[in-house]
């Protein structure tokens, strides 16, 4: 049996059934591992330029942000920052510092916002000092940045995620269905 772990994005962008755990908890559990996440921030925030661009808003505008440190077996493996338009997320659990049963994607679906298209973009770079500390990286360890934009039936973005993870040991694998 291989120790290689290849993850798929699809479970992370689809709403969960009522009462289900979040996709990360379920994925780790099926492999006999312990998933975790620590919410480090929730509320109004100015997004980074690439997030503002994805939403089609001007830099400096305010969005609702949820920032988390993702762990596997109590070790940090990813920083995930998720952003939402205030018209969708203000006054909801997305703007509060609490875990959301079933995950944010499930709550968005309850609020009437379901993704029908997802764009993912992966880049590599050296981490910031804050990222290096949070992920316990060495001075020469690069990170991968996965930017995910979830689009609704109207063609509008409903969620933009920036995931920062150590590049070492990562295997990105994508499957696509070609439209005819």
ABEGO torsion letter per residue (X at the ends): XBABBBBBAAAAABBBBBGBBBAAAAAAAAAGBBBBBBBABBEBBBBBAAAAAAAGBBBGBBBBBBBBBBBBGGBBABBBBBBBBAAAABGBAAABBBBBBGEAAAAAAAAGBBBABBBBBBBBBBBBAAAAAAAGBBAABBBBBBBBBBBBAAGBBABBBBBBBBABGBBBBBBBBBBX
